[in-house]
Amino acid sequence: MRKSESINDALKPDGKLVKTAANGQVFYEDVNFMFLSGEDMKAAGIMLAQAFSDYEIWVTGGPWRGYDVKYDVDMKAKIILLDFYSPRPGLRFMKDVITEIRAKLDEKPKVNDDV
């Protein structure tokens, strides 16, 4: 896995639970809870990998989150983090997530016109 300075350490995949998919492009936590499965997280990671082939994909999840799915992008390290409370409802938002990430990656840096 690449190193990221901008993604919160608490959301990085747990090294004890991590597995890979998509020829090492996707890192996901292989868990099996009633509300969260490694197979669902793997599926979501593969969707992102197909959409963003230049990026390493991290997929994590767990209880006590105030959202179904959240993402973060480290453009410098070329990492996309996807964090689920539960992928079952979260998977239905994947098209929207991919669209939002694509828009974020297409944003141009802001120029300070005051200088």
Residue pairs with C-beta under 8 A, 6 or more apart in sequence:
1 13
1 18
1 27
1 56
1 58
2 56
2 77
2 78
2 79
3 77
4 12
4 74
4 77
4 79
4 81
5 74
5 76
5 77
6 72
6 74
6 76
6 77
7 58
7 72
7 74
7 79
7 81
8 72
11 60
11 72
11 81
11 83
12 58
12 60
12 81
13 27
13 28
13 29
13 58
13 59
13 60
14 29
14 60
17 29
17 30
17 31
17 38
18 27
18 28
18 29
18 30
19 27
19 28
19 29
19 30
19 38
19 42
20 26
20 27
20 28
21 28
21 42
21 45
21 46
21 49
22 45
22 46
22 49
22 50
22 57
25 49
25 53
25 55
25 56
25 57
26 42
26 45
26 46
26 48
26 49
26 56
26 57
26 59
27 45
27 56
27 57
27 58
27 59
28 38
28 41
28 42
28 45
28 58
28 59
28 60
29 38
29 41
29 59
29 60
29 61
30 38
30 42
31 37
31 38
31 41
31 61
31 62
32 38
33 63
35 63
35 85
35 86
35 88
36 61
36 62
36 84
36 85
36 86
36 87
37 87
40 84
40 87
40 88
40 91
41 59
41 60
41 61
41 82
41 84
41 87
42 59
43 87
43 91
44 59
44 69
44 82
44 84
44 87
44 90
44 91
44 94
45 57
45 58
45 59
45 82
47 94
47 98
48 55
48 57
48 59
48 80
48 82
48 94
48 97
48 98
48 101
49 55
49 57
51 98
51 101
51 102
52 80
52 101
52 105
54 78
55 73
55 78
55 79
55 80
56 77
56 78
56 79
56 80
57 79
57 80
57 82
58 79
58 80
58 81
58 82
59 81
59 82
59 83
59 84
60 81
60 82
60 83
60 84
61 83
61 84
61 85
61 86
61 87
62 85
63 85
65 83
65 84
65 85
66 85
67 85
68 84
68 85
68 86
68 89
68 90
68 93
69 82
69 83
69 84
69 85
69 87
69 90
69 93
69 94
69 97
70 82
70 83
71 80
71 81
71 82
71 83
71 97
71 100
71 101
72 80
72 81
72 83
73 79
73 80
73 81
73 101
73 104
73 105
74 80
74 81
75 105
80 101
82 97
84 90
